[in-house]
Structure formats: C-alpha cells, structure tokens
Amino acid sequence: MKRIGVLTSGGDAPGMNACVRAVVRTALYHGLEVYGIMRGYSGLIKGEIVRLDTTAVANVVQRGGTILKSARSQKFMTREGREEAYNQLVHHGIEGLVAIGGNGTFTGAELFEREFGIPTVGAPGTIDNDLFGTDYTIGYDTAVNTALEAIDKIRDTADSHDRAFFIEVMGRDSGYIAIPCAIGSGAEIALVPEQVQSIDSIIETLQRARGRQKSSLIVIVAEGEEEGNATHIATQVKDAIPELDARVTVIGHIQRGGAPSAADRLLASQIGIAAVEGLINGMRSVMAGIVDRKLVYTPFHDCITRKKPLNHSFVRMIDILST
C-alpha cells in the first residue's frame, strides 16, 4: 500500500482534526502518500480529493470541527453512488481508507469494502460514545465538559429563583452524555433512552426532593428519551405540580463545537496512528478503539450491530447522590 485517503463523515466531533493530523503524519512517517477527502462520502463521489502533507495539518490539533468538512450522502447509500466513489479512488490511486465517524460512517464503509474491496479502518468520532468496541469515542469528553459547564451556570440561576430546570443534552440513542452530566452537576434525575422511567416516577422523585426543601431541581434529559424531549416532560410534570416553577433549556449544538479537551486530543492521536498502522498491517473493515486502556480492533459488523451497554453503577450513583 502506497497511497491512502482519510475522510470525516456524519456529525462533527471535537478531536476529529487531531485524528486527521495523526493519520497524515503517521502515513508520512511510514512513507505513504495521504489524501484528504472533503465532505465525507459526498465529496468522495464528487472527487473532492486533495493531497495532504505535514504542513496541511499544522496547528489543527487544538481546533474543533473538521478541516475536511463533513456531510451526509444519500447517494452513497446506493450502489451507483458507491461505484462512483470507487472510480474516484481508482482514478487517484488510493488503495485504503481511514474513515472517522460513527455508526452510519462504518455501515457505509463495510458495504463499500464488501462490494469493491477497498480496505477501510475506522476511527470512532462521535460525541455520543455509543459505539461498541471502544470505551470512549473522539469528542465525547469535550461534549460532556461543555454540557456540564452550561449546566453549572443554569444551576446558579435555578438556585437563585427556587426553580426546576429540565435540561436536554445530546444523545439520540444513548445516555452516555446525560449520565455523567447528571452526576457531575448534582442533578436529581437523568432520563436516558436505555432505561425507561415513567412520568409518575419522575413526579414522585421531584416531590420527594421538594419535601426536603431543595432550593433548586435539575433534571437531565437525553434527547432520545422514551418519554419525549425536555419540553414535553416538563409540561407533564408542571401539569401534575402546578406550583413548580419549571424552565426548559436545550443545550444543543454547542456540545459539538469548541477546542477538544486534553483527553480527546490524546485519544484522537492514539487512534489515528492505530488506524494507519492497521491498514499497513492488512486490516480491513475494522474500527480502532481503546478498551481497558488497550488498543483493540473491532469488526465494523460488531460496532454497528452490538449495543454498547450503559454503566448501571453510574445510574445508581445518581439515586444515591441526589438524596
């Protein structure tokens, strides 16, 4: 293998640039040429491919977002689109790919490799931390800290006015952001997709907290929670407790942005190196990840189909610490 490509796909995550930097410099270290594919699979189909050297990734390790841009591609979901992408790789002489992204990115990469034989190693880049095969994903640590900083500020105003705040954080299919935010902020409740809590149980918990004369109440809601979004849940609680002064805050996309934390820069660098060296060593259709502080390669099929379990000891911590 003499020439590889790197792309970022799906939602951006802090640390993606650090991973791109590691991929480029590791490839150059091993004597490979490396090409950046702009705008993910969409750019691959269109041939938006540029050669990268060491200066192209200088001074990017601390930057949020992705210098390669990102996009979702409906066309890549078709056989015709994937064939166009393959033809672009052949035209540019690219023999292997590093795909930085999440579940959707790896689903496309696995199918692409099966149909056209282009070896791909994935790097887990998603703030949701919901990928099987790695303890942490690139961007997760930064997203949690960004959300927690916002929640701390909301707690100040909640305490000043004896209010209850229902705060929605990202996590369409996972409570991995909501749970540490709840523990770190001293929230009374965390509502996550993996664990169903009825409205009645939420109301009962808040009533008990009010009975202990708590001056503020915080409920953290993952956006994919079974009972609905933060606004829907707050409305139902308010109907049951009319005297409750309730407010809703959706933290939103600020969780995706900003400079990556030290932990995310380190993780992204480790995985970027591992992805390139995996390609060199003949690996394909696998994701590089860290489990129990050790580098592992997990087949895309497992990353996509196996559910990453929630740490229920953390859920129990919320119940204990909110008493």
C-alpha positions as CSV (number, residue, x, y, z in Angstrom):
1,M,0.0,0.0,0.0
2,K,1.5,3.3,-1.1
3,R,-1.4,5.8,-1.0
4,I,-4.3,6.1,1.5
5,G,-7.2,8.5,1.9
6,V,-8.8,10.0,5.1
7,L,-12.3,11.4,5.5
8,T,-14.6,12.6,8.3
9,S,-18.3,11.7,8.0
10,G,-21.5,12.2,9.9
11,G,-21.7,14.6,12.8
12,D,-18.6,16.6,13.7
13,A,-16.9,16.0,17.0
14,P,-14.1,17.8,18.8
15,G,-10.8,16.0,18.2
16,M,-11.5,15.0,14.6
17,N,-8.8,17.4,13.5
18,A,-6.3,15.8,15.9
19,C,-7.2,12.4,14.4
20,V,-6.7,13.7,10.8
21,R,-3.4,15.1,11.9
22,A,-2.3,11.8,13.4
23,V,-3.4,9.9,10.2
24,V,-1.5,12.3,7.9
25,R,1.7,12.3,9.9
26,T,1.7,8.6,10.6
27,A,1.2,7.9,6.9
28,L,4.1,10.2,6.0
29,Y,6.2,8.5,8.8
30,H,5.7,5.2,7.1
31,G,6.4,6.5,3.6
32,L,2.8,6.6,2.4
33,E,1.1,9.3,0.4
34,V,-2.1,10.6,2.0
35,Y,-5.1,12.3,0.5
36,G,-7.8,14.2,2.3
37,I,-11.4,13.5,1.0
38,M,-13.5,16.6,1.6
39,R,-17.1,16.3,2.9
40,G,-17.1,12.6,3.6
41,Y,-18.7,10.2,1.2
42,S,-20.4,13.0,-0.7
43,G,-17.0,14.5,-1.6
44,L,-15.6,11.1,-2.4
45,I,-18.3,10.6,-5.1
46,K,-17.6,14.1,-6.5
47,G,-13.8,13.7,-6.4
48,E,-13.1,16.4,-3.9
49,I,-9.8,14.9,-3.0
50,V,-6.6,16.8,-2.1
51,R,-3.1,15.7,-1.3
52,L,-2.1,16.4,2.3
53,D,1.4,17.0,3.7
54,T,2.7,17.7,7.2
55,T,2.1,21.5,6.9
56,A,-1.6,20.9,5.8
57,V,-2.3,19.6,9.4
58,A,-0.1,22.1,11.3
59,N,-1.8,23.9,14.1
60,V,-5.0,22.0,13.9
61,V,-4.7,19.7,16.9
62,Q,-6.5,22.3,19.1
63,R,-9.2,23.2,16.6
64,G,-12.8,22.0,16.9
65,G,-14.9,20.8,13.9
66,T,-13.2,19.2,11.0
67,I,-10.9,20.7,8.4
68,L,-12.0,18.1,6.0
69,K,-15.7,19.1,6.4
70,S,-18.5,16.6,6.8
71,A,-21.7,15.8,5.0
72,R,-24.3,13.1,4.9
73,S,-24.7,11.4,1.5
74,Q,-27.9,9.9,0.3
75,K,-26.2,8.9,-3.0
76,F,-23.6,6.8,-1.2
77,M,-26.4,4.7,0.1
78,T,-27.0,3.5,-3.5
79,R,-24.9,1.0,-5.4
80,E,-24.5,3.6,-8.2
81,G,-23.1,6.2,-5.8
82,R,-20.7,3.7,-4.2
83,E,-19.4,2.7,-7.7
84,E,-18.8,6.4,-8.5
85,A,-16.8,6.7,-5.2
86,Y,-14.8,3.6,-6.1
87,N,-14.0,5.0,-9.5
88,Q,-12.7,8.2,-7.9
89,L,-10.4,6.2,-5.6
90,V,-9.0,4.2,-8.6
91,H,-8.5,7.5,-10.5
92,H,-6.5,8.9,-7.6
93,G,-4.6,5.6,-7.0
94,I,-5.9,5.4,-3.4
95,E,-5.6,1.9,-2.0
96,G,-7.1,2.2,1.5
97,L,-9.2,4.5,3.6
98,V,-9.3,5.8,7.2
99,A,-13.0,6.7,8.0
100,I,-13.5,8.9,11.0
101,G,-17.1,8.9,12.2
102,G,-19.8,6.8,13.8
103,N,-22.4,4.1,13.1
104,G,-23.5,5.4,9.8
105,T,-20.0,6.0,8.6
106,F,-19.0,2.4,9.4
107,T,-22.1,1.0,7.9
108,G,-21.2,2.6,4.6
109,A,-17.6,1.6,4.9
110,E,-18.4,-2.0,5.5
111,L,-20.7,-2.2,2.5
112,F,-18.2,-0.4,0.3
113,E,-15.4,-2.8,1.2
114,R,-17.7,-5.8,0.6
115,E,-18.6,-4.6,-2.9
116,F,-15.4,-3.0,-4.1
117,G,-12.6,-4.4,-1.9
118,I,-11.3,-1.1,-0.6
119,P,-9.8,-1.8,2.8
120,T,-11.0,0.6,5.5
121,V,-10.1,1.1,9.1
122,G,-12.4,3.3,11.2
123,A,-11.8,5.8,13.9
124,P,-14.7,6.4,16.3
125,G,-15.6,10.1,16.0
126,T,-18.9,10.9,17.7
127,I,-19.8,12.8,20.8
128,D,-22.5,10.2,21.8
129,N,-19.9,7.5,22.9
130,D,-22.4,4.8,21.7
131,L,-20.1,2.6,19.6
132,F,-19.4,-0.9,20.7
133,G,-15.6,-1.7,20.7
134,T,-14.2,1.3,22.5
135,D,-14.6,2.7,26.0
136,Y,-14.5,6.3,24.7
137,T,-15.1,8.0,21.3
138,I,-13.4,11.0,19.9
139,G,-15.3,14.2,21.1
140,Y,-17.2,12.6,23.9
141,D,-15.1,14.0,26.8
142,T,-15.2,17.5,25.4
143,A,-19.0,17.3,24.8
144,V,-19.6,16.2,28.4
145,N,-17.5,19.0,29.8
146,T,-19.1,21.6,27.5
147,A,-22.6,20.5,28.7
148,L,-21.5,20.3,32.3
149,E,-20.2,23.9,32.2
150,A,-23.6,25.1,30.9
151,I,-25.5,23.1,33.5
152,D,-23.4,24.6,36.3
153,K,-24.4,28.0,35.2
154,I,-28.1,27.0,34.9
155,R,-27.8,25.6,38.5
156,D,-26.8,29.1,39.7
157,T,-30.0,30.8,38.4
158,A,-32.1,27.8,39.4
159,D,-30.9,28.1,43.0
160,S,-31.5,31.9,43.0
161,H,-35.1,31.6,42.0
162,D,-36.1,28.2,43.5
163,R,-36.7,26.8,40.1
164,A,-36.7,23.4,38.4
165,F,-34.8,23.1,35.2
166,F,-35.3,20.4,32.6
167,I,-32.1,20.4,30.6
168,E,-31.8,18.5,27.3
169,V,-28.4,17.2,26.2
170,M,-27.5,15.3,23.1
171,G,-27.8,11.5,22.9
172,R,-30.4,10.3,20.4
173,D,-29.8,6.6,21.2
174,S,-27.5,6.8,24.2
175,G,-27.4,8.3,27.7
176,Y,-23.6,8.4,27.8
177,I,-23.7,12.2,27.9
178,A,-26.7,12.6,30.2
179,I,-25.4,10.3,32.9
180,P,-22.0,11.9,33.7
181,C,-23.6,15.3,33.4
182,A,-26.2,14.3,36.0
183,I,-23.6,13.0,38.4
184,G,-21.2,15.9,37.9
185,S,-23.9,18.6,38.2
186,G,-25.7,17.0,41.2
187,A,-28.9,16.5,39.2
188,E,-31.9,14.8,40.8
189,I,-32.8,12.7,37.8
190,A,-31.3,11.6,34.4
191,L,-33.6,10.4,31.7
192,V,-31.9,8.2,29.1
193,P,-33.1,6.0,26.2
194,E,-31.7,2.8,27.7
195,Q,-33.8,3.0,30.9
196,V,-37.5,3.8,30.8
197,Q,-38.8,6.0,33.7
198,S,-42.5,6.8,33.8
199,I,-43.8,10.3,34.2
200,D,-45.3,9.2,37.5
201,S,-41.9,8.1,38.9
202,I,-40.3,11.4,37.8
203,I,-43.1,13.4,39.5
204,E,-42.6,11.3,42.7
205,T,-38.9,11.9,42.8
206,L,-39.3,15.6,42.4
207,Q,-42.0,15.7,45.0
208,R,-39.7,14.0,47.5
209,A,-36.9,16.4,46.6
210,R,-39.2,19.4,47.2
211,G,-40.2,17.8,50.5
212,R,-36.5,18.0,51.6
213,Q,-36.7,21.8,50.9
214,K,-34.3,21.7,48.0
215,S,-33.8,25.2,46.6
216,S,-33.3,24.0,43.0
217,L,-34.1,20.9,41.0
218,I,-32.2,19.7,37.9
219,V,-33.5,17.0,35.5
220,I,-31.1,16.0,32.7
221,V,-32.9,14.6,29.6
222,A,-31.1,12.8,26.8
223,E,-32.7,13.9,23.5
224,G,-33.8,10.4,22.6
225,E,-35.5,9.7,25.9
226,E,-38.5,7.4,25.6
227,E,-41.0,9.7,27.3
228,G,-40.2,12.6,25.0
229,N,-38.0,15.7,24.9
230,A,-37.3,18.0,27.8
231,T,-40.2,20.4,26.9
232,H,-42.7,17.5,26.7
233,I,-41.6,16.1,30.0
234,A,-41.6,19.5,31.7
235,T,-45.1,20.2,30.6
236,Q,-46.4,16.9,32.0
237,V,-44.6,17.5,35.3
238,K,-45.9,21.1,35.5
239,D,-49.5,19.8,35.0
240,A,-49.1,17.5,38.0
241,I,-47.3,20.0,40.2
242,P,-48.8,23.4,39.2
243,E,-46.8,25.3,41.9
244,L,-43.5,24.1,40.4
245,D,-41.6,27.0,38.7
246,A,-40.2,25.0,35.8
247,R,-37.9,26.0,32.9
248,V,-36.5,24.2,29.9
249,T,-33.1,24.6,28.4
250,V,-31.9,22.7,25.3
251,I,-28.1,22.9,25.2
252,G,-27.9,21.8,21.6
253,H,-25.1,22.0,19.2
254,I,-22.6,23.8,21.4
255,Q,-21.8,20.3,22.6
256,R,-20.3,19.6,19.2
257,G,-18.1,22.6,19.0
258,G,-15.1,24.1,20.7
259,A,-11.5,23.1,21.3
260,P,-11.1,19.4,22.2
261,S,-10.1,18.5,25.7
262,A,-6.7,17.0,26.5
263,A,-8.3,13.6,26.8
264,D,-9.9,13.9,23.3
265,R,-6.6,15.1,21.7
266,L,-4.7,12.1,23.2
267,L,-7.4,9.6,22.2
268,A,-7.7,11.0,18.7
269,S,-3.9,10.8,18.2
270,Q,-3.7,7.3,19.5
271,I,-6.5,6.1,17.2
272,G,-5.3,8.0,14.2
273,I,-1.9,6.2,14.5
274,A,-3.6,2.9,15.1
275,A,-5.8,3.3,12.0
276,V,-3.0,3.9,9.6
277,E,-0.8,1.1,11.1
278,G,-3.8,-1.2,10.9
279,L,-4.1,-0.6,7.2
280,I,-0.4,-1.2,6.7
281,N,-0.8,-4.5,8.5
282,G,-3.6,-5.7,6.3
283,M,-6.6,-4.9,8.4
284,R,-9.9,-4.1,6.8
285,S,-13.5,-3.4,7.9
286,V,-12.5,-2.8,11.5
287,M,-12.6,0.1,13.9
288,A,-9.6,1.0,16.1
289,G,-10.6,1.7,19.7
290,I,-9.4,1.7,23.3
291,V,-10.8,-0.9,25.7
292,D,-9.4,-1.1,29.3
293,R,-6.6,1.2,28.1
294,K,-5.5,-1.2,25.4
295,L,-5.7,-0.8,21.7
296,V,-8.2,-3.1,20.0
297,Y,-9.6,-3.6,16.5
298,T,-13.3,-4.4,16.3
299,P,-15.1,-5.6,13.1
300,F,-17.4,-3.0,11.7
301,H,-20.2,-5.5,11.9
302,D,-19.9,-5.7,15.7
303,C,-19.6,-1.9,16.0
304,I,-22.8,-1.5,14.1
305,T,-25.0,-4.3,15.4
306,R,-23.9,-4.8,19.0
307,K,-25.3,-2.5,21.7
308,K,-22.8,-0.7,24.0
309,P,-24.2,-1.3,27.5
310,L,-24.8,1.6,29.8
311,N,-22.9,1.5,33.1
312,H,-25.7,1.0,35.5
313,S,-23.5,1.6,38.5
314,F,-23.5,5.2,37.3
315,V,-27.3,5.3,37.2
316,R,-27.3,4.0,40.8
317,M,-24.9,6.8,41.8
318,I,-27.4,9.4,40.7
319,D,-30.1,7.9,43.0
320,I,-27.7,7.8,46.0
321,L,-26.2,11.2,45.5
322,S,-29.4,13.0,44.9
323,T,-30.9,12.1,48.3
